Amino acid sequence: MKKITLFFASMLLVGLTAMYAQSQDTTSTQGSKRKSSTEAPSQDRQADQSKNYTKDMTVIQSSDIPANLRTTLQGSTYKGWENGTIYRSKNNDGYAVEIKDGGKTKVYRFDANGKPQQ
């Protein structure tokens, strides 16, 4: 009798565990999407995730950077921008600066006035 009771108790435990595992939603990625849309304006971004940020942009020389953007880039946050790649949007409404630091690439976006974008 003990064996039968133990068998049913263990089957009940296995059944409850299986039921609980099936009720968990592991396919939702909305939390990570929501996080990226509320990031700080100049937070680090991995360039190797997607090259879409350069889709409608052209590479420019550091000498072609407007003064207001140059002033913003002088901050310690953007250390190394002089050796980075600077992009300007084709309709001149924004800039992107790609800074390589060792194996990591950081991308910062700015509006036409040189202010960090959100």
N, CA, C and O atoms as a Tinker XYZ file with bonds, in Angstrom:
   472  protein
     1  N      0.808000   -1.187000    0.000000    73     2
     2  CA     0.000000    0.000000    0.000000    64     1     3
     3  C      0.863000    1.267000    0.000000    63     2     4     5
     4  O      0.513000    2.259000   -0.640000    81     3
     5  N      1.981000    1.232000    0.714000    73     3     6
     6  CA     2.878000    2.376000    0.753000    64     5     7
     7  C      3.435000    2.670000   -0.633000    63     6     8     9
     8  O      3.569000    3.830000   -1.020000    81     7
     9  N      3.758000    1.622000   -1.376000    73     7    10
    10  CA     4.332000    1.794000   -2.710000    64     9    11
    11  C      3.329000    2.465000   -3.640000    63    10    12    13
    12  O      3.703000    3.328000   -4.434000    81    11
    13  N      2.088000    2.085000   -3.552000    73    11    14
    14  CA     1.061000    2.671000   -4.410000    64    13    15
    15  C      0.859000    4.142000   -4.050000    63    14    16    17
    16  O      0.746000    4.981000   -4.943000    81    15
    17  N      0.813000    4.461000   -2.782000    73    15    18
    18  CA     0.647000    5.839000   -2.333000    64    17    19
    19  C      1.838000    6.687000   -2.772000    63    18    20    21
    20  O      1.659000    7.808000   -3.248000    81    19
    21  N      3.052000    6.157000   -2.614000    73    19    22
    22  CA     4.259000    6.861000   -3.028000    64    21    23
    23  C      4.263000    7.067000   -4.542000    63    22    24    25
    24  O      4.655000    8.131000   -5.021000    81    23
    25  N      3.831000    6.056000   -5.296000    73    23    26
    26  CA     3.758000    6.164000   -6.745000    64    25    27
    27  C      2.803000    7.286000   -7.165000    63    26    28    29
    28  O      3.155000    8.101000   -8.018000    81    27
    29  N      1.609000    7.342000   -6.584000    73    27    30
    30  CA     0.638000    8.379000   -6.944000    64    29    31
    31  C      1.109000    9.776000   -6.508000    63    30    32    33
    32  O      0.871000   10.758000   -7.212000    81    31
    33  N      1.762000    9.862000   -5.376000    73    31    34
    34  CA     2.282000   11.158000   -4.914000    64    33    35
    35  C      3.365000   11.667000   -5.861000    63    34    36    37
    36  O      3.409000   12.855000   -6.180000    81    35
    37  N      4.238000   10.766000   -6.308000    73    35    38
    38  CA     5.294000   11.190000   -7.235000    64    37    39
    39  C      4.710000   11.555000   -8.601000    63    38    40    41
    40  O      5.188000   12.492000   -9.241000    81    39
    41  N      3.703000   10.842000   -9.048000    73    39    42
    42  CA     3.054000   11.176000  -10.317000    64    41    43
    43  C      2.342000   12.534000  -10.219000    63    42    44    45
    44  O      2.344000   13.312000  -11.173000    81    43
    45  N      1.745000   12.802000   -9.077000    73    43    46
    46  CA     1.111000   14.098000   -8.860000    64    45    47
    47  C      2.156000   15.212000   -8.914000    63    46    48    49
    48  O      1.910000   16.266000   -9.501000    81    47
    49  N      3.306000   14.985000   -8.310000    73    47    50
    50  CA     4.385000   15.973000   -8.316000    64    49    51
    51  C      4.913000   16.201000   -9.732000    63    50    52    53
    52  O      5.152000   17.341000  -10.130000    81    51
    53  N      5.096000   15.122000  -10.491000    73    51    54
    54  CA     5.562000   15.245000  -11.870000    64    53    55
    55  C      4.520000   15.983000  -12.714000    63    54    56    57
    56  O      4.875000   16.838000  -13.525000    81    55
    57  N      3.276000   15.670000  -12.533000    73    55    58
    58  CA     2.207000   16.327000  -13.284000    64    57    59
    59  C      2.119000   17.819000  -12.975000    63    58    60    61
    60  O      1.949000   18.632000  -13.883000    81    59
    61  N      2.231000   18.178000  -11.707000    73    59    62
    62  CA     2.200000   19.593000  -11.333000    64    61    63
    63  C      3.404000   20.344000  -11.883000    63    62    64    65
    64  O      3.284000   21.489000  -12.318000    81    63
    65  N      4.553000   19.703000  -11.863000    73    63    66
    66  CA     5.762000   20.333000  -12.408000    64    65    67
    67  C      5.620000   20.564000  -13.906000    63    66    68    69
    68  O      5.980000   21.630000  -14.407000    81    67
    69  N      5.105000   19.585000  -14.615000    73    67    70
    70  CA     4.913000   19.722000  -16.057000    64    69    71
    71  C      3.890000   20.811000  -16.361000    63    70    72    73
    72  O      4.067000   21.583000  -17.303000    81    71
    73  N      2.833000   20.876000  -15.578000    73    71    74
    74  CA     1.804000   21.887000  -15.790000    64    73    75
    75  C      2.381000   23.285000  -15.536000    63    74    76    77
    76  O      2.101000   24.211000  -16.297000    81    75
    77  N      3.162000   23.443000  -14.503000    73    75    78
    78  CA     3.765000   24.738000  -14.197000    64    77    79
    79  C      4.764000   25.147000  -15.288000    63    78    80    81
    80  O      4.818000   26.318000  -15.663000    81    79
    81  N      5.543000   24.209000  -15.790000    73    79    82
    82  CA     6.521000   24.516000  -16.837000    64    81    83
    83  C      5.837000   24.955000  -18.125000    63    82    84    85
    84  O      6.362000   25.812000  -18.836000    81    83
    85  N      4.700000   24.396000  -18.433000    73    83    86
    86  CA     3.990000   24.768000  -19.650000    64    85    87
    87  C      3.330000   26.132000  -19.532000    63    86    88    89
    88  O      3.081000   26.780000  -20.548000    81    87
    89  N      3.046000   26.574000  -18.336000    73    87    90
    90  CA     2.384000   27.863000  -18.181000    64    89    91
    91  C      3.361000   29.033000  -18.230000    63    90    92    93
    92  O      2.927000   30.183000  -18.289000    81    91
    93  N      4.656000   28.775000  -18.208000    73    91    94
    94  CA     5.657000   29.838000  -18.271000    64    93    95
    95  C      5.811000   30.326000  -19.705000    63    94    96    97
    96  O      5.912000   29.515000  -20.625000    81    95
    97  N      5.830000   31.649000  -19.907000    73    95    98
    98  CA     5.985000   32.244000  -21.225000    64    97    99
    99  C      7.459000   32.598000  -21.417000    63    98   100   101
   100  O      7.934000   33.602000  -20.887000    81    99
   101  N      8.175000   31.777000  -22.169000    73    99   102
   102  CA     9.602000   32.025000  -22.394000    64   101   103
   103  C      9.870000   32.607000  -23.768000    63   102   104   105
   104  O     11.025000   32.855000  -24.116000    81   103
   105  N      8.826000   32.830000  -24.560000    73   103   106
   106  CA     9.021000   33.341000  -25.913000    64   105   107
   107  C      8.872000   34.852000  -25.992000    63   106   108   109
   108  O      9.134000   35.436000  -27.044000    81   107
   109  N      8.467000   35.490000  -24.927000    73   107   110
   110  CA     8.244000   36.931000  -24.947000    64   109   111
   111  C      9.568000   37.678000  -24.946000    63   110   112   113
   112  O     10.431000   37.433000  -24.103000    81   111
   113  N      9.719000   38.597000  -25.903000    73   111   114
   114  CA    10.916000   39.434000  -25.956000    64   113   115
   115  C     10.548000   40.897000  -25.826000    63   114   116   117
   116  O     11.385000   41.771000  -26.053000    81   115
   117  N      9.318000   41.174000  -25.467000    73   115   118
   118  CA     8.884000   42.562000  -25.359000    64   117   119
   119  C      9.643000   43.298000  -24.285000    63   118   120   121
   120  O      9.879000   44.498000  -24.428000    81   119
   121  N     10.033000   42.641000  -23.221000    73   119   122
   122  CA    10.783000   43.300000  -22.159000    64   121   123
   123  C     12.103000   43.833000  -22.664000    63   122   124   125
   124  O     12.485000   44.950000  -22.318000    81   123
   125  N     12.820000   43.054000  -23.485000    73   123   126
   126  CA    14.100000   43.540000  -24.001000    64   125   127
   127  C     13.898000   44.629000  -25.039000    63   126   128   129
   128  O     14.719000   45.542000  -25.133000    81   127
   129  N     12.818000   44.557000  -25.828000    73   127   130
   130  CA    12.548000   45.610000  -26.802000    64   129   131
   131  C     12.207000   46.909000  -26.089000    63   130   132   133
   132  O     12.654000   47.987000  -26.480000    81   131
   133  N     11.418000   46.787000  -25.050000    73   131   134
   134  CA    11.006000   47.968000  -24.311000    64   133   135
   135  C     12.223000   48.626000  -23.678000    63   134   136   137
   136  O     12.310000   49.853000  -23.642000    81   135
   137  N     13.149000   47.843000  -23.186000    73   135   138
   138  CA    14.344000   48.380000  -22.557000    64   137   139
   139  C     15.174000   49.191000  -23.548000    63   138   140   141
   140  O     15.656000   50.273000  -23.212000    81   139
   141  N     15.345000   48.676000  -24.769000    73   139   142
   142  CA    16.173000   49.389000  -25.732000    64   141   143
   143  C     15.532000   50.690000  -26.196000    63   142   144   145
   144  O     16.241000   51.612000  -26.599000    81   143
   145  N     14.205000   50.784000  -26.149000    73   143   146
   146  CA    13.574000   52.013000  -26.595000    64   145   147
   147  C     13.596000   53.096000  -25.519000    63   146   148   149
   148  O     13.295000   54.255000  -25.806000    81   147
   149  N     13.947000   52.734000  -24.288000    73   147   150
   150  CA    13.994000   53.730000  -23.223000    64   149   151
   151  C     15.408000   53.956000  -22.724000    63   150   152   153
   152  O     15.591000   54.449000  -21.611000    81   151
   153  N     16.398000   53.616000  -23.504000    73   151   154
   154  CA    17.781000   53.797000  -23.098000    64   153   155
   155  C     18.121000   55.275000  -22.992000    63   154   156   157
   156  O     17.431000   56.131000  -23.547000    81   155
   157  N     19.186000   55.554000  -22.275000    73   155   158
   158  CA    19.684000   56.918000  -22.178000    64   157   159
   159  C     20.151000   57.366000  -23.554000    63   158   160   161
   160  O     20.497000   56.523000  -24.382000    81   159
   161  N     20.171000   58.672000  -23.825000    73   159   162
   162  CA    20.481000   59.182000  -25.162000    64   161   163
   163  C     21.804000   58.699000  -25.733000    63   162   164   165
   164  O     21.858000   58.347000  -26.911000    81   163
   165  N     22.857000   58.668000  -24.954000    73   163   166
   166  CA    24.172000   58.343000  -25.498000    64   165   167
   167  C     24.709000   57.038000  -24.948000    63   166   168   169
   168  O     25.923000   56.868000  -24.830000    81   167
   169  N     23.837000   56.129000  -24.615000    73   167   170
   170  CA    24.291000   54.887000  -24.033000    64   169   171
   171  C     24.979000   54.030000  -25.086000    63   170   172   173
   172  O     24.669000   54.119000  -26.274000    81   171
   173  N     25.921000   53.195000  -24.637000    73   171   174
   174  CA    26.666000   52.337000  -25.550000    64   173   175
   175  C     25.711000   51.453000  -26.347000    63   174   176   177
   176  O     24.704000   50.968000  -25.830000    81   175
   177  N     26.049000   51.261000  -27.597000    73   175   178
   178  CA    25.279000   50.373000  -28.472000    64   177   179
   179  C     26.273000   49.517000  -29.234000    63   178   180   181
   180  O     27.314000   50.004000  -29.676000    81   179
   181  N     25.957000   48.266000  -29.385000    73   179   182
   182  CA    26.849000   47.376000  -30.111000    64   181   183
   183  C     26.616000   47.530000  -31.598000    63   182   184   185
   184  O     25.502000   47.323000  -32.077000    81   183
   185  N     27.651000   47.889000  -32.330000    73   183   186
   186  CA    27.519000   48.118000  -33.767000    64   185   187
   187  C     27.324000   46.815000  -34.521000    63   186   188   189
   188  O     26.717000   46.798000  -35.592000    81   187
   189  N     27.841000   45.712000  -33.961000    73   187   190
   190  CA    27.734000   44.466000  -34.693000    64   189   191
   191  C     26.331000   43.871000  -34.624000    63   190   192   193
   192  O     26.068000   42.875000  -35.298000    81   191
   193  N     25.434000   44.433000  -33.846000    73   191   194
   194  CA    24.066000   43.944000  -33.815000    64   193   195
   195  C     23.377000   44.223000  -35.139000    63   194   196   197
   196  O     22.684000   43.355000  -35.671000    81   195
   197  N     23.553000   45.396000  -35.667000    73   195   198
   198  CA    22.895000   45.767000  -36.910000    64   197   199
   199  C     23.584000   46.989000  -37.490000    63   198   200   201
   200  O     23.984000   47.894000  -36.757000    81   199
   201  N     23.719000   47.012000  -38.799000    73   199   202
   202  CA    24.307000   48.170000  -39.466000    64   201   203
   203  C     23.221000   49.083000  -40.019000    63   202   204   205
   204  O     23.505000   49.910000  -40.886000    81   203
   205  N     21.995000   48.958000  -39.548000    73   203   206
   206  CA    20.891000   49.769000  -40.054000    64   205   207
   207  C     21.046000   51.242000  -39.731000    63   206   208   209
   208  O     20.459000   52.082000  -40.413000    81   207
   209  N     21.812000   51.576000  -38.719000    73   207   210
   210  CA    21.945000   52.981000  -38.364000    64   209   211
   211  C     22.712000   53.764000  -39.422000    63   210   212   213
   212  O     22.674000   54.994000  -39.417000    81   211
   213  N     23.404000   53.086000  -40.325000    73   211   214
   214  CA    24.146000   53.772000  -41.390000    64   213   215
   215  C     23.427000   53.679000  -42.729000    63   214   216   217
   216  O     23.984000   54.069000  -43.755000    81   215
   217  N     22.210000   53.174000  -42.734000    73   215   218
   218  CA    21.483000   52.935000  -43.977000    64   217   219
   219  C     21.349000   54.194000  -44.828000    63   218   220   221
   220  O     21.657000   54.164000  -46.020000    81   219
   221  N     20.901000   55.281000  -44.249000    73   219   222
   222  CA    20.712000   56.534000  -44.979000    64   221   223
   223  C     21.751000   57.572000  -44.575000    63   222   224   225
   224  O     21.446000   58.760000  -44.471000    81   223
   225  N     22.981000   57.118000  -44.348000    73   223   226
   226  CA    24.024000   58.024000  -43.896000    64   225   227
   227  C     25.267000   57.892000  -44.769000    63   226   228   229
   228  O     25.502000   56.858000  -45.395000    81   227
   229  N     26.048000   58.955000  -44.795000    73   227   230
   230  CA    27.306000   58.946000  -45.532000    64   229   231
   231  C     28.445000   59.258000  -44.566000    63   230   232   233
   232  O     28.255000   59.984000  -43.591000    81   231
   233  N     29.617000   58.714000  -44.834000    73   231   234
   234  CA    30.791000   58.948000  -44.004000    64   233   235
   235  C     31.329000   60.340000  -44.309000    63   234   236   237
   236  O     31.416000   60.746000  -45.468000    81   235
   237  N     31.688000   61.064000  -43.255000    73   235   238
   238  CA    32.280000   62.390000  -43.441000    64   237   239
   239  C     33.616000   62.445000  -42.704000    63   238   240   241
   240  O     33.880000   61.627000  -41.822000    81   239
   241  N     34.429000   63.382000  -43.058000    73   239   242
   242  CA    35.724000   63.585000  -42.409000    64   241   243
   243  C     35.520000   64.380000  -41.121000    63   242   244   245
   244  O     34.528000   65.095000  -40.976000    81   243
   245  N     36.453000   64.251000  -40.200000    73   243   246
   246  CA    36.322000   64.980000  -38.936000    64   245   247
   247  C     36.391000   66.486000  -39.155000    63   246   248   249
   248  O     35.876000   67.252000  -38.340000    81   247
   249  N     37.017000   66.920000  -40.239000    73   247   250
   250  CA    37.082000   68.357000  -40.521000    64   249   251
   251  C     35.724000   68.912000  -40.977000    63   250   252   253
   252  O     35.521000   70.126000  -40.962000    81   251
   253  N     34.792000   68.035000  -41.383000    73   251   254
   254  CA    33.468000   68.473000  -41.846000    64   253   255
   255  C     32.427000   68.507000  -40.732000    63   254   256   257
   256  O     31.256000   68.791000  -40.986000    81   255
   257  N     32.844000   68.222000  -39.508000    73   255   258
   258  CA    31.910000   68.203000  -38.386000    64   257   259
   259  C     31.575000   69.636000  -37.992000    63   258   260   261
   260  O     32.481000   70.459000  -37.864000    81   259
   261  N     30.293000   69.957000  -37.795000    73   259   262
   262  CA    29.925000   71.310000  -37.363000    64   261   263
   263  C     30.455000   71.601000  -35.952000    63   262   264   265
   264  O     30.709000   70.687000  -35.168000    81   263
   265  N     30.611000   72.859000  -35.658000    73   263   266
   266  CA    31.207000   73.285000  -34.386000    64   265   267
   267  C     30.411000   72.811000  -33.174000    63   266   268   269
   268  O     31.001000   72.412000  -32.170000    81   267
   269  N     29.072000   72.848000  -33.252000    73   267   270
   270  CA    28.270000   72.443000  -32.097000    64   269   271
   271  C     28.429000   70.945000  -31.796000    63   270   272   273
   272  O     28.439000   70.558000  -30.628000    81   271
   273  N     28.552000   70.110000  -32.813000    73   271   274
   274  CA    28.791000   68.693000  -32.594000    64   273   275
   275  C     30.207000   68.471000  -32.074000    63   274   276   277
   276  O     30.424000   67.633000  -31.199000    81   275
   277  N     31.155000   69.209000  -32.601000    73   275   278
   278  CA    32.545000   69.095000  -32.150000    64   277   279
   279  C     32.649000   69.434000  -30.657000    63   278   280   281
   280  O     33.386000   68.782000  -29.917000    81   279
   281  N     31.912000   70.450000  -30.225000    73   279   282
   282  CA    31.899000   70.827000  -28.810000    64   281   283
   283  C     31.342000   69.702000  -27.950000    63   282   284   285
   284  O     31.889000   69.405000  -26.888000    81   283
   285  N     30.261000   69.072000  -28.398000    73   283   286
   286  CA    29.669000   67.958000  -27.667000    64   285   287
   287  C     30.641000   66.797000  -27.570000    63   286   288   289
   288  O     30.753000   66.174000  -26.515000    81   287
   289  N     31.341000   66.498000  -28.644000    73   287   290
   290  CA    32.257000   65.360000  -28.679000    64   289   291
   291  C     33.498000   65.557000  -27.822000    63   290   292   293
   292  O     34.218000   64.591000  -27.573000    81   291
   293  N     33.773000   66.762000  -27.365000    73   291   294
   294  CA    34.948000   67.020000  -26.539000    64   293   295
   295  C     34.789000   66.434000  -25.134000    63   294   296   297
   296  O     35.772000   66.341000  -24.398000    81   295
   297  N     33.588000   66.041000  -24.753000    73   295   298
   298  CA    33.351000   65.470000  -23.424000    64   297   299
   299  C     34.051000   64.127000  -23.253000    63   298   300   301
   300  O     34.394000   63.465000  -24.233000    81   299
   301  N     34.256000   63.735000  -22.006000    73   299   302
   302  CA    34.965000   62.482000  -21.714000    64   301   303
   303  C     34.181000   61.245000  -22.147000    63   302   304   305
   304  O     34.767000   60.177000  -22.329000    81   303
   305  N     32.875000   61.372000  -22.314000    73   303   306
   306  CA    32.049000   60.243000  -22.754000    64   305   307
   307  C     32.447000   59.775000  -24.144000    63   306   308   309
   308  O     32.355000   58.586000  -24.450000    81   307
   309  N     32.885000   60.693000  -24.978000    73   307   310
   310  CA    33.166000   60.394000  -26.375000    64   309   311
   311  C     34.668000   60.313000  -26.646000    63   310   312   313
   312  O     35.121000   60.629000  -27.746000    81   311
   313  N     35.421000   59.900000  -25.666000    73   311   314
   314  CA    36.872000   59.802000  -25.798000    64   313   315
   315  C     37.228000   58.871000  -26.962000    63   314   316   317
   316  O     36.710000   57.759000  -27.057000    81   315
   317  N     38.110000   59.334000  -27.837000    73   315   318
   318  CA    38.530000   58.545000  -28.984000    64   317   319
   319  C     37.742000   58.797000  -30.247000    63   318   320   321
   320  O     37.953000   58.109000  -31.246000    81   319
   321  N     36.836000   59.766000  -30.236000    73   319   322
   322  CA    36.003000   60.016000  -31.414000    64   321   323
   323  C     36.824000   60.470000  -32.602000    63   322   324   325
   324  O     36.416000   60.273000  -33.747000    81   323
   325  N     37.971000   61.072000  -32.354000    73   323   326
   326  CA    38.810000   61.566000  -33.441000    64   325   327
   327  C     39.246000   60.437000  -34.371000    63   326   328   329
   328  O     39.430000   60.649000  -35.569000    81   327
   329  N     39.409000   59.241000  -33.817000    73   327   330
   330  CA    39.830000   58.079000  -34.602000    64   329   331
   331  C     38.650000   57.227000  -35.041000    63   330   332   333
   332  O     38.838000   56.188000  -35.675000    81   331
   333  N     37.442000   57.651000  -34.713000    73   331   334
   334  CA    36.249000   56.896000  -35.072000    64   333   335
   335  C     35.737000   57.254000  -36.450000    63   334   336   337
   336  O     36.348000   58.038000  -37.176000    81   335
   337  N     34.605000   56.668000  -36.797000    73   335   338
   338  CA    33.955000   56.937000  -38.077000    64   337   339
   339  C     32.742000   57.820000  -37.812000    63   338   340   341
   340  O     31.919000   57.516000  -36.948000    81   339
   341  N     32.636000   58.909000  -38.556000    73   339   342
   342  CA    31.534000   59.850000  -38.372000    64   341   343
   343  C     30.618000   59.774000  -39.589000    63   342   344   345
   344  O     31.074000   59.837000  -40.731000    81   343
   345  N     29.319000   59.638000  -39.328000    73   343   346
   346  CA    28.318000   59.551000  -40.381000    64   345   347
   347  C     27.385000   60.749000  -40.284000    63   346   348   349
   348  O     27.067000   61.206000  -39.186000    81   347
   349  N     26.947000   61.259000  -41.432000    73   347   350
   350  CA    25.938000   62.309000  -41.489000    64   349   351
   351  C     24.763000   61.760000  -42.288000    63   350   352   353
   352  O     24.949000   61.092000  -43.305000    81   351
   353  N     23.558000   62.046000  -41.822000    73   351   354
   354  CA    22.391000   61.575000  -42.563000    64   353   355
   355  C     22.322000   62.312000  -43.893000    63   354   356   357
   356  O     22.784000   63.446000  -44.016000    81   355
   357  N     21.742000   61.657000  -44.877000    73   355   358
   358  CA    21.681000   62.241000  -46.221000    64   357   359
   359  C     20.853000   63.515000  -46.277000    63   358   360   361
   360  O     21.084000   64.363000  -47.139000    81   359
   361  N     19.888000   63.663000  -45.368000    73   359   362
   362  CA    19.099000   64.892000  -45.345000    64   361   363
   363  C     19.583000   65.854000  -44.256000    63   362   364   365
   364  O     18.858000   66.771000  -43.871000    81   363
   365  N     20.800000   65.647000  -43.765000    73   363   366
   366  CA    21.481000   66.533000  -42.806000    64   365   367
   367  C     20.704000   66.791000  -41.515000    63   366   368   369
   368  O     20.794000   67.881000  -40.951000    81   367
   369  N     19.950000   65.812000  -41.045000    73   367   370
   370  CA    19.224000   66.026000  -39.796000    64   369   371
   371  C     19.810000   65.259000  -38.620000    63   370   372   373
   372  O     19.209000   65.235000  -37.546000    81   371
   373  N     20.963000   64.634000  -38.795000    73   371   374
   374  CA    21.564000   63.909000  -37.687000    64   373   375
   375  C     22.927000   63.341000  -38.020000    63   374   376   377
   376  O     23.353000   63.305000  -39.174000    81   375
   377  N     23.599000   62.895000  -36.962000    73   375   378
   378  CA    24.937000   62.336000  -37.084000    64   377   379
   379  C     25.034000   61.071000  -36.246000    63   378   380   381
   380  O     24.280000   60.889000  -35.290000    81   379
   381  N     25.953000   60.211000  -36.604000    73   379   382
   382  CA    26.280000   59.030000  -35.811000    64   381   383
   383  C     27.796000   58.943000  -35.739000    63   382   384   385
   384  O     28.490000   59.155000  -36.733000    81   383
   385  N     28.298000   58.632000  -34.558000    73   383   386
   386  CA    29.738000   58.498000  -34.362000    64   385   387
   387  C     30.002000   57.094000  -33.859000    63   386   388   389
   388  O     29.438000   56.659000  -32.855000    81   387
   389  N     30.865000   56.394000  -34.568000    73   387   390
   390  CA    31.224000   55.017000  -34.244000    64   389   391
   391  C     32.637000   55.042000  -33.667000    63   390   392   393
   392  O     33.583000   55.414000  -34.361000    81   391
   393  N     32.785000   54.648000  -32.400000    73   391   394
   394  CA    34.076000   54.674000  -31.729000    64   393   395
   395  C     34.465000   53.245000  -31.388000    63   394   396   397
   396  O     33.717000   52.532000  -30.720000    81   395
   397  N     35.642000   52.829000  -31.851000    73   395   398
   398  CA    36.130000   51.486000  -31.560000    64   397   399
   399  C     37.078000   51.568000  -30.374000    63   398   400   401
   400  O     38.026000   52.353000  -30.360000    81   399
   401  N     36.796000   50.737000  -29.384000    73   399   402
   402  CA    37.611000   50.686000  -28.176000    64   401   403
   403  C     37.990000   49.230000  -27.944000    63   402   404   405
   404  O     37.235000   48.463000  -27.347000    81   403
   405  N     39.168000   48.867000  -28.424000    73   403   406
   406  CA    39.571000   47.472000  -28.333000    64   405   407
   407  C     38.702000   46.628000  -29.242000    63   406   408   409
   408  O     38.646000   46.871000  -30.448000    81   407
   409  N     38.027000   45.643000  -28.685000    73   407   410
   410  CA    37.151000   44.785000  -29.467000    64   409   411
   411  C     35.721000   45.268000  -29.524000    63   410   412   413
   412  O     34.896000   44.681000  -30.224000    81   411
   413  N     35.410000   46.337000  -28.794000    73   411   414
   414  CA    34.036000   46.831000  -28.745000    64   413   415
   415  C     33.876000   48.050000  -29.636000    63   414   416   417
   416  O     34.805000   48.839000  -29.805000    81   415
   417  N     32.702000   48.191000  -30.196000    73   415   418
   418  CA    32.362000   49.366000  -30.990000    64   417   419
   419  C     31.174000   50.048000  -30.337000    63   418   420   421
   420  O     30.141000   49.426000  -30.088000    81   419
   421  N     31.333000   51.336000  -30.064000    73   419   422
   422  CA    30.254000   52.123000  -29.463000    64   421   423
   423  C     29.728000   53.085000  -30.513000    63   422   424   425
   424  O     30.499000   53.680000  -31.265000    81   423
   425  N     28.414000   53.233000  -30.560000    73   423   426
   426  CA    27.780000   54.118000  -31.525000    64   425   427
   427  C     26.956000   55.145000  -30.762000    63   426   428   429
   428  O     26.144000   54.797000  -29.904000    81   427
   429  N     27.175000   56.405000  -31.085000    73   427   430
   430  CA    26.436000   57.505000  -30.479000    64   429   431
   431  C     25.721000   58.263000  -31.589000    63   430   432   433
   432  O     26.275000   58.472000  -32.669000    81   431
   433  N     24.480000   58.675000  -31.312000    73   431   434
   434  CA    23.686000   59.403000  -32.303000    64   433   435
   435  C     23.443000   60.822000  -31.807000    63   434   436   437
   436  O     23.254000   61.052000  -30.613000    81   435
   437  N     23.449000   61.769000  -32.740000    73   435   438
   438  CA    23.256000   63.179000  -32.418000    64   437   439
   439  C     22.286000   63.789000  -33.420000    63   438   440   441
   440  O     22.187000   63.338000  -34.561000    81   439
   441  N     21.576000   64.814000  -32.980000    73   439   442
   442  CA    20.696000   65.516000  -33.903000    64   441   443
   443  C     21.506000   66.540000  -34.699000    63   442   444   445
   444  O     22.725000   66.615000  -34.547000    81   443
   445  N     20.852000   67.314000  -35.532000    73   443   446
   446  CA    21.545000   68.275000  -36.392000    64   445   447
   447  C     22.232000   69.379000  -35.592000    63   446   448   449
   448  O     23.149000   70.026000  -36.098000    81   447
   449  N     21.800000   69.603000  -34.349000    73   447   450
   450  CA    22.400000   70.638000  -33.512000    64   449   451
   451  C     23.533000   70.106000  -32.646000    63   450   452   453
   452  O     24.105000   70.853000  -31.852000    81   451
   453  N     23.865000   68.821000  -32.787000    73   451   454
   454  CA    24.950000   68.242000  -32.018000    64   453   455
   455  C     24.550000   67.742000  -30.651000    63   454   456   457
   456  O     25.416000   67.418000  -29.838000    81   455
   457  N     23.257000   67.671000  -30.373000    73   455   458
   458  CA    22.789000   67.179000  -29.081000    64   457   459
   459  C     22.525000   65.677000  -29.174000    63   458   460   461
   460  O     22.007000   65.200000  -30.184000    81   459
   461  N     22.879000   64.929000  -28.123000    73   459   462
   462  CA    22.639000   63.471000  -28.135000    64   461   463
   463  C     21.162000   63.163000  -28.348000    63   462   464   465
   464  O     20.292000   63.810000  -27.765000    81   463
   465  N     20.891000   62.171000  -29.185000    73   463   466
   466  CA    19.503000   61.766000  -29.436000    64   465   467
   467  C     19.087000   60.708000  -28.449000    63   466   468   469
   468  O     19.912000   59.995000  -27.878000    81   467
   469  N     17.792000   60.623000  -28.264000    73   467   470
   470  CA    17.252000   59.613000  -27.359000    64   469   471
   471  C     16.874000   58.367000  -28.070000    63   470   472
   472  O     16.402000   57.418000  -27.443000    81   471
